[in-house]
Amino acid sequence: MSLRLRLTFLAGSVLAITLVVYYLFTYILISRAIYAEIDQALTTHARDAVNHMETRSTPQGLQIGPRPEYSDAFAHSGTFVQVVGSDGRPFSRSPNLNDEELPSGPAVLERARQGEPFVETVLVRGTSLRIYHHPYVVQGRLVSMLQIARSLADVEASLRQLRVIILVGGGMSIVAAMGLAYLIAHAGLLPLERLAQAAHVIGQTQDLSKRVPQAGAHDEVGRLAVTFNRMLDRLQSSYARVAEALAAQRRLVADASHELRTPLTVIRGNVALLRDIPDLSEADRMAALNDIDAESERMSRLVSDMLALARADAGETVRRERVDINAIAADVCRQAPYFNALVAVNVETTDNDVCVYGDPDLLRQLVLILLDNALKYTPAGGSVTVSTTGEDRSVYLVVQDTGIGMRQADLANAFDRFYQADRARQSGGFGLGLSIAKWIVEAHGAELDIKSAPDEGTTVSVKLPRDTSVFSGDGAKLEPGAKTNGKPPAPNRAGVSQGAE
C-alpha cells in the first residue's frame, strides 16, 4: 500500500471516528431533550389536574380525582388522564381513552405507595406511552393515583427519521472525507514524489551535477531537498577526489615505469656485458659493477619513496612522542659530508627547548629531505644553514641555501610527484622528495613554505606545533619514547629523497 493510501485511510479513519462520536452524541442529546420536554409537559398537566382535584366518597372509600369538566379537556388531545384507587382499579379517566386503561398493576401500586411521583415508558397494545404517576398518600396509606400519559409514536417516528438521516449523512460525510483526505495527501506528497523522481533520474544517469528541485518552502520537504542536495554535493566532491586520486595513481605508475626503465636497461646491459665477454678487463668489469650498484641504489630509493607516498595515500597514522628538533637537526647535519663535502653546512639554534609532539623517524626524514635537496642544488663553495627557533606555541625549522634557486613558475609545482625543474634533471633524483616532505608536514599538523629565486638560493620553512606538555591528546601522560601505533621503518641513506625543489 502506498504512502498516499495509508495517509488517506489514516485521516479518513480519524475523521470517521470523530463523526460517529459526534452523531452519536448529537442523537443522545436530541432524544434526551425530547423526552425531557415530554416529561415537563406531563408534569405541567399533572399540576393543572391537581388544582382541579375533588374528594369523592365511593363504596371503596374516600377517593380523590379531577372534576368531570377537567377530564373532558383531554378528550381531543394526545394526553390521556386516568385516576385509580388504592386497589389499582380506575374510577375516572379521560374520554379519549375509550375502553382502554393505563397500566396500574401491583408493581406500579407498590412504587406509588412510596408517595413520590415517577415517570416510566410502557408498551400498550404495540404503542409506547410515557406515563407520569402522581400518587396521593395520606398517613402512609395510598388513597388514589393520578396517571397522565402521552403516546410516543410520533417521537419514535421522528427519532427513526433522525437515525436514518445520521446514517446516510454520516456515510456520505465519511466518503467525502476520504476523498478530501486523498486529495490533501496527494497535494502534500507531490513534492516528495517529484523529489523521488529527480533522485531516480540522478541514480539512473549517475550525473551527480544534477540537483533535486526545491520549492522554496521552509517545511519538512524543503529541508529534505536541501539535505539531499548537500549530500549530492559531498558525493560529487568525493567522486571528484577519487577521480583525481585515480588519475594521480595512473600518473604515478606511468612516471614510475618511466623512471625504472633507465636503471633496468643499464643493469641488464651491464649484466649482458659481463656474461657475454668473459675476458673483460678488470677496469671495465669494475665499471660495469659500479654502474649496476649505482642503478640498484637508484631503484631502491625510488621504491622507498613510492612506498612512503603509498602510505601517505592510504592515510596511515604516525606515532606520537616528544621529539627534540635541535637534536635531530644536529644529528642530520653531522651526516652532511656524506652527501656533499664541497658545501658548508651550518647549524643555528636559538632556543634550548624546541620540542614537538610527533614521529621522530618521519621528522628525521623530513630534515634529511630538505638538507639533501639544499646540498644537491648548491654549487661547490656555497653554504647551507639549518636553523631552529621556538615561540610560545610553534617551532620553526628553516633550511636556507645559496644554490641555483627556482623559478616562480616552478614553485607552484614543486610538491607534485615526479616534477623536476629543467635545471635539476641532472641531479639524479625523481622529484618525490618534496611530495614526501609535504605529507610528513601535513601528518604532523604543520605548515610548509618555500621561497626561491633563480641564482639567489632557496629557503624552506616548516612551522610545527610546539609540545608544551608531555600529555597525549586523550589526556594520558606519555613517557619519553611512548608509541601510539605501529612504527614505520626508519629511513636509511638509500631512502633519502632525491627530488627537485
C-alpha positions in Angstrom: 0.0 0.0 0.0 1.4 3.4 -1.0 2.0 6.1 1.5 -0.8 8.2 -0.1 -3.3 5.5 0.6 -2.1 4.9 4.1 -2.4 8.6 4.9 -5.8 8.6 3.3 -7.1 5.7 5.4 -5.5 7.2 8.5 -7.0 10.6 8.0 -10.4 9.1 6.9 -10.5 6.7 9.9 -9.8 9.5 12.3 -12.5 11.7 10.7 -14.9 8.8 10.6 -14.5 8.0 14.3 -14.9 11.7 15.0 -18.1 11.9 13.0 -19.5 8.7 14.6 -18.9 10.1 18.1 -20.3 13.4 17.1 -23.5 12.0 15.6 -24.0 9.6 18.5 -23.6 12.3 21.0 -26.0 14.5 19.0 -28.6 11.8 18.8 -28.4 11.1 22.5 -28.8 14.8 23.3 -31.8 15.3 21.0 -33.6 12.2 22.3 -33.0 13.2 25.9 -34.2 16.7 25.1 -37.4 15.3 23.5 -38.1 13.0 26.4 -37.3 15.8 28.9 -39.8 18.1 27.1 -42.5 15.3 27.2 -41.8 14.8 30.9 -42.1 18.5 31.5 -45.4 18.7 29.7 -46.8 15.7 31.7 -45.7 17.4 34.9 -47.4 20.6 33.9 -50.6 18.7 33.1 -50.4 16.9 36.4 -50.1 20.2 38.2 -53.2 21.5 36.5 -55.1 18.4 37.3 -54.1 18.6 40.9 -55.5 22.1 41.1 -58.9 20.7 39.9 -59.0 17.7 42.2 -62.1 16.9 44.3 -62.7 14.4 47.0 -65.3 11.8 46.4 -66.9 9.2 48.6 -67.2 5.8 46.9 -68.1 2.3 48.1 -64.4 1.6 48.2 -63.8 4.5 50.4 -62.6 8.1 50.1 -61.2 8.8 46.6 -59.5 11.9 45.1 -59.9 12.7 41.4 -60.2 15.5 38.9 -63.5 17.2 38.3 -65.5 15.8 35.3 -65.2 19.1 33.3 -61.4 18.9 33.6 -61.3 15.3 32.3 -63.3 16.4 29.3 -60.5 18.9 28.5 -58.3 16.0 27.3 -60.9 14.4 25.1 -59.3 15.7 21.8 -55.6 15.8 22.8 -52.8 13.4 22.8 -52.7 13.4 26.5 -54.6 10.7 28.5 -55.7 11.0 32.1 -56.7 8.2 34.5 -57.3 8.1 38.2 -57.1 4.7 40.0 -57.9 3.8 43.5 -55.8 2.1 46.1 -56.6 -1.2 44.5 -55.5 -0.1 41.1 -59.0 0.0 39.6 -59.8 3.1 37.6 -62.7 5.1 38.7 -62.1 8.2 36.5 -60.5 8.7 33.1 -60.4 11.0 30.1 -62.8 10.2 27.2 -60.0 9.7 24.7 -59.0 6.5 26.4 -62.3 5.0 25.2 -62.3 1.4 26.6 -58.5 1.3 27.2 -56.9 1.5 30.6 -53.5 2.8 31.6 -51.3 0.1 33.3 -51.8 0.2 37.1 -50.6 -3.2 38.2 -49.1 -4.3 41.6 -45.6 -3.1 40.6 -46.9 0.4 39.8 -49.0 0.5 43.1 -46.1 -0.7 45.1 -43.9 2.1 43.8 -46.7 4.6 44.2 -47.1 3.7 47.9 -43.7 5.4 48.5 -45.5 8.7 47.9 -43.1 10.2 45.2 -44.2 10.9 41.6 -42.4 9.0 38.9 -42.3 8.6 35.1 -42.0 5.4 33.1 -42.4 4.2 29.5 -44.6 1.2 28.9 -45.8 -0.6 25.8 -49.6 -0.8 25.5 -51.0 -2.8 22.5 -47.9 -2.0 20.4 -47.8 1.7 21.3 -45.3 3.2 23.6 -46.7 5.5 26.2 -44.8 7.9 28.5 -46.8 7.8 31.8 -46.5 10.3 34.7 -47.7 8.7 38.0 -48.7 11.1 40.8 -49.8 9.2 44.0 -51.9 10.6 46.9 -50.7 9.1 50.2 -52.5 10.0 53.4 -50.9 8.9 56.7 -48.8 6.4 54.8 -51.8 4.9 53.0 -52.3 5.1 49.2 -55.6 6.8 48.6 -55.5 7.2 44.8 -53.1 7.8 42.0 -53.3 10.2 39.1 -51.9 8.9 35.8 -51.2 11.2 32.8 -49.8 9.6 29.7 -48.7 10.7 26.2 -48.1 8.5 23.2 -44.5 8.3 21.9 -45.5 7.1 18.4 -44.7 10.5 16.8 -41.5 10.9 18.9 -40.2 7.4 17.9 -41.0 8.1 14.2 -39.1 11.4 14.4 -36.1 9.6 16.1 -36.2 6.9 13.4 -36.0 9.6 10.8 -33.1 11.2 12.7 -31.3 7.9 12.8 -31.7 7.5 9.0 -30.5 11.0 8.4 -27.5 10.4 10.6 -26.6 7.1 9.0 -27.0 8.4 5.4 -25.5 11.8 6.1 -22.7 10.3 8.2 -21.8 7.7 5.5 -21.8 10.4 2.8 -19.7 12.6 5.1 -17.2 9.8 5.6 -16.9 9.1 1.9 -16.4 12.8 1.2 -13.9 13.0 4.0 -12.0 10.0 2.4 -11.9 11.8 -0.9 -10.8 15.1 0.7 -8.1 13.3 2.6 -6.9 11.6 -0.6 -6.6 15.0 -2.3 -4.8 16.5 0.6 -2.4 13.6 0.8 -1.8 13.8 -2.9 -1.1 17.5 -2.7 1.1 17.1 0.3 3.1 14.2 -1.1 3.5 15.7 -4.6 6.8 17.5 -3.7 8.1 14.2 -2.3 7.1 12.4 -5.5 9.0 15.0 -7.5 12.0 14.6 -5.3 11.9 10.8 -5.6 11.7 11.1 -9.4 14.6 13.5 -9.5 16.6 11.2 -7.3 15.7 8.3 -9.6 16.9 10.2 -12.6 20.2 11.1 -10.9 20.7 7.4 -9.9 19.9 6.2 -13.5 22.1 8.8 -15.2 24.8 8.8 -12.4 25.0 12.5 -13.1 25.9 14.0 -9.7 25.9 17.5 -11.0 22.1 17.5 -11.1 20.1 18.6 -8.1 16.6 17.9 -6.9 14.1 20.8 -7.2 13.5 23.0 -4.2 10.1 24.6 -3.8 11.5 27.3 -1.6 9.2 26.4 1.3 10.9 26.1 4.7 8.9 23.0 5.6 10.0 19.3 6.1 10.0 18.6 2.3 12.1 21.7 1.7 14.6 20.8 4.4 14.7 17.2 2.9 15.5 18.6 -0.5 18.3 20.9 0.9 19.7 17.9 2.8 19.6 15.7 -0.3 21.3 18.4 -2.4 24.0 18.8 0.3 24.6 15.0 0.3 24.9 15.2 -3.5 27.5 18.0 -3.1 29.5 15.8 -0.8 29.2 12.8 -3.1 30.2 14.8 -6.1 33.2 16.2 -4.2 34.1 12.6 -3.0 33.8 11.2 -6.5 35.9 14.1 -7.8 38.6 13.4 -5.2 38.5 9.7 -6.1 38.8 10.5 -9.8 41.8 12.8 -9.0 43.4 10.1 -6.9 42.9 7.6 -9.7 44.4 10.0 -12.2 47.3 10.7 -9.9 47.8 7.0 -9.4 47.9 6.4 -13.1 50.4 9.2 -13.5 52.4 7.8 -10.6 52.5 4.3 -12.2 53.4 5.8 -15.6 56.1 8.0 -14.2 57.5 5.3 -12.0 57.6 2.9 -15.0 59.4 5.6 -17.0 61.9 6.2 -14.2 62.5 2.5 -13.7 63.1 1.8 -17.4 66.5 3.6 -17.5 68.2 1.8 -14.5 66.8 -1.5 -15.5 68.2 -1.0 -19.0 71.6 -0.1 -17.6 71.6 -3.1 -15.3 70.6 -5.5 -18.0 73.1 -4.1 -20.4 76.0 -4.4 -17.9 74.9 -7.9 -16.9 74.8 -8.9 -20.6 78.3 -7.4 -21.0 79.7 -9.3 -18.0 78.0 -12.6 -19.2 78.9 -12.3 -22.9 82.5 -11.1 -22.5 84.4 -13.4 -20.1 87.8 -11.9 -20.8 86.6 -8.3 -20.0 89.4 -6.2 -18.4 89.4 -5.6 -14.7 88.7 -1.9 -15.2 85.8 -2.5 -17.5 84.4 -5.2 -15.1 84.6 -2.9 -12.1 83.0 -0.1 -14.1 80.1 -2.4 -15.1 79.7 -3.5 -11.4 79.7 0.1 -10.2 77.0 1.0 -12.8 74.9 -1.9 -11.6 75.4 -0.9 -7.9 74.5 2.8 -8.6 71.4 1.9 -10.6 70.3 -0.6 -8.0 70.6 2.0 -5.3 68.7 4.4 -7.5 65.8 2.0 -7.9 65.9 1.3 -4.1 65.5 5.0 -3.4 62.6 5.2 -5.9 60.8 2.2 -4.4 61.4 3.6 -0.9 59.9 6.9 -1.9 57.0 5.3 -3.6 56.3 3.2 -0.5 56.3 6.3 1.6 53.8 8.0 -0.7 51.6 4.9 -0.8 51.4 5.0 2.9 50.5 8.7 2.7 47.7 8.0 0.2 46.4 5.2 2.5 46.0 7.7 5.3 48.4 5.9 7.6 48.7 7.5 11.0 52.0 8.3 12.7 53.2 7.5 16.2 53.5 10.4 18.6 56.1 11.1 21.2 58.1 14.1 22.4 60.8 14.9 19.9 63.7 17.5 20.2 64.1 19.2 16.8 67.5 20.6 17.9 68.9 17.1 18.4 67.5 15.8 15.1 68.8 18.8 13.1 72.3 18.5 14.7 72.4 14.7 14.1 71.4 15.1 10.4 73.8 17.9 9.7 76.7 15.8 11.0 76.0 13.4 8.1 76.2 16.3 5.5 79.7 15.4 4.3 78.4 12.1 3.1 76.0 13.9 0.8 78.2 16.8 -0.5 81.5 17.5 1.2 82.0 20.6 -1.0 79.2 22.6 0.6 79.4 24.0 4.1 76.6 23.2 6.5 75.9 25.5 9.4 73.5 24.7 12.4 72.0 27.6 14.3 69.8 27.0 17.4 68.4 29.9 19.4 66.2 28.0 21.8 67.2 25.2 24.1 63.7 23.7 24.2 62.2 23.3 20.7 60.3 20.0 21.3 57.4 18.9 19.2 54.9 16.0 19.6 55.4 13.6 16.6 57.2 10.7 14.9 61.0 11.1 15.4 61.7 8.9 12.3 59.5 10.9 10.0 60.7 14.2 11.3 64.3 13.0 10.8 63.4 12.0 7.2 61.9 15.5 6.7 65.2 17.2 7.8 67.1 14.7 5.6 65.0 15.5 2.5 65.3 19.3 3.0 69.0 19.1 3.6 69.7 16.7 0.8 67.8 19.0 -1.7 69.7 22.0 -0.5 73.1 20.3 -0.8 72.2 18.8 -4.2 71.4 22.2 -5.8 74.1 24.3 -4.1 77.4 24.6 -6.1 80.8 23.9 -4.6 81.8 26.6 -2.2 78.3 27.5 -1.3 76.6 27.0 2.1 73.5 25.6 3.7 72.1 26.9 7.0 69.8 24.8 9.2 68.2 26.9 12.0 65.6 26.2 14.7 63.7 28.7 16.7 60.8 28.4 19.2 57.8 30.5 20.1 55.0 30.1 22.6 53.1 27.5 20.5 55.3 26.9 17.5 58.7 25.6 16.4 60.3 26.8 13.2 62.7 24.7 11.2 64.4 26.7 8.4 66.8 25.3 5.7 68.4 28.0 3.6 70.9 27.5 0.8 72.9 29.7 -1.6 72.2 27.4 -4.6 70.7 27.7 -8.0 67.2 28.5 -6.8 63.9 28.0 -8.6 61.8 30.0 -11.0 58.4 31.3 -9.8 56.7 29.1 -12.4 58.3 26.0 -10.8 57.3 26.9 -7.2 53.6 26.1 -7.9 54.5 22.5 -8.9 57.4 21.9 -6.6 55.4 19.5 -4.4 54.0 17.5 -7.4 55.2 13.9 -7.7 57.9 13.3 -10.3 58.1 17.0 -11.0 61.6 18.3 -11.8 62.7 21.7 -12.9 64.7 21.8 -16.1 68.0 22.7 -14.5 67.5 19.9 -11.9 67.2 17.0 -14.2 70.9 16.1 -14.0 70.7 15.7 -10.2 69.7 12.0 -10.4 66.6 12.5 -8.3 63.0 11.5 -9.1 61.0 14.6 -8.0 59.4 12.8 -5.0 61.3 14.4 -2.1 59.2 17.4 -1.5 56.0 15.4 -2.0 57.1 13.1 0.9 58.1 16.2 2.9 54.7 17.7 2.3 53.0 14.6 3.6 55.1 14.5 6.7 54.4 18.1 7.4 50.6 17.6 7.0 50.6 14.4 9.1 52.0 16.5 12.0 49.6 19.4 11.6 52.4 21.7 10.5 52.9 24.2 7.7 55.5 24.3 4.9 56.5 27.4 3.0 59.1 27.6 0.2 60.7 30.8 -1.2 63.2 30.9 -4.0 64.5 32.9 -6.9 66.9 31.9 -9.7 70.6 32.2 -8.6 69.5 33.5 -5.2 69.1 30.3 -3.3 66.1 28.7 -1.7 64.6 29.0 1.8 62.3 26.3 3.1 60.4 27.0 6.4 58.5 24.4 8.4 56.2 25.6 11.2 55.5 22.8 13.7 53.1 22.8 16.7 55.2 23.1 19.8 54.9 20.4 22.5 54.2 22.4 25.7 53.4 19.3 27.8 54.0 15.6 27.9 50.4 14.6 27.6 48.7 12.9 24.7 45.5 14.1 23.0 43.3 12.0 25.2 44.8 13.3 28.5 47.0 10.2 29.2 50.6 11.0 30.3 53.2 9.9 27.8 56.7 9.0 28.9 59.6 9.7 26.5 59.6 7.0 23.8 56.0 6.0 24.2 54.2 5.0 20.9 50.6 5.2 19.9 50.6 2.8 16.9 52.9 0.9 14.6 56.3 2.4 13.8 57.1 2.9 10.2 60.5 1.7 9.0 63.3 4.2 9.7 64.7 5.7 6.5 68.4 5.0 5.7 70.7 6.8 3.3 69.1 4.9 0.4 65.7 6.2 1.4 66.7 9.9 1.4 64.6 11.8 -1.2 66.4 13.0 -4.3 63.5 15.1 -5.6 63.9 18.5 -7.1 63.0 21.6 -5.1 
